[in-house]
Structure formats: C-alpha cells, structure tokens
Amino acid sequence: MGRPKQLAELDGRPMLEHVLAALAAAPLDRVVVALGAHAATVLERVDLHGAEPLVVDGFEAGMGHVLARGVEALGEPDALVVCLGDQPLVGPEVVAELVAAWRGGAGPVVSAAYGGRQGNPKLFDRTVLAELRGLGGDTGARELLAAHPEWLAVVEVGTIGDDADVDDERGLAEVAARYANGRGAGVAGRAPAT
C-alpha cells in the first residue's frame, strides 16, 4: 500500500479506529490490540477506544507469532475473539453473534461466515488457547484449524457485516464504497464478557 494501512483514512478516521470502535461496542470484557510496524505512529494517531496496546517484538516473524503474543497478553480468558485491523466493516453485531453461539455451546472455535464463505473474526475457547500460544510464522491459525476441522462451528453473519479487507488502495476504495452504503462499522481482539 506504500503507507501504514491501519492509518489509512475511512470516513475521516484511521481504519484501525473503526475496528476498535466496533470492539468497544461488542459484548467483550477486554480488548488488546497487537501492534508491530509503525506502532508509535499508531499510538499517536489512533483513538484506541479503551483497547490495551501490545507492541509485539519480532512482529516480522508473521501473523502466527503476533497471535501467540496476543494470546499470552490476555492470560487465561474463558475465550477470545481474534479480529483483523484491516477489516473495518466487521461490526459489533458480528462479534455478538459469535459470542452468543459460543455461549450456546458452539466451538471450541466459532468462525464468522459471509454467504457461506468462512472468514473473520474467529472466537477461540480457552480449551484451544495453548495451541494458539505455540503458533509461529505467517499462517496465523489457518494450519491449526485445517488440522482440527472438528473444532470449528460456523455462524452465518453475511447480512450484518462484511469482512472485506484492505491490502491496497483499490481495496480501500472498495471498502470506502461499501462503508458509504452502510455495510459495517468495524472490529479487533477482545475477551468475551462473562
């Protein structure tokens, strides 16, 4: 993208701020936002909406490393929700649906789906957190979930959110158009309220 994408503006605010505002409105007890490149600038320019910043040393190692450090920072929650900072159209209602499904016995992993396609966010029950703490590399939890499909419960949320992500200027323009048409509000990584 040629610039820090979490700072790219969407409706006059940094994209990451949309995600964090949505998490602040979701049924979660705590939000930890993992930061890597450009962390100091993000902390200066983004309203974290009460999220606790976690600056991840070695973030260059990849998404798995960052996710493992985030899980460590949360301690021993009953569950945690993993959201991505470049998906500003995932709103608090999406997170609420995942939490409700988990409270109803779904899981130990609950994934959002959009028109039948699995996406983000994902909720992880405490029974699988040890595996998340052991992640490394750049695949996040993808390989872990592929090895354990029996863990996964899928919740359709395509009518209430959109997990379109922003990887480049074209993606930002597409998300901005969807946002202008009322497709979402935003989300990032918080433990469900108990």
PyMOL commands that set and color helices and strands:
alter all, ss='L'
color gray80, all
select helices_A, chain A and resi 5-7+15-25+39-45+59-61+63-74+92-103+126-133+142-147+149-151+169-180
alter helices_A, ss='H'
color red, helices_A
select strands_A, chain A and resi 9-10+13-14+28-35+52-55+79-82+109-114+117-125+152-156+190-192
alter strands_A, ss='S'
color yellow, strands_A
deselect
rebuild
show_as cartoon
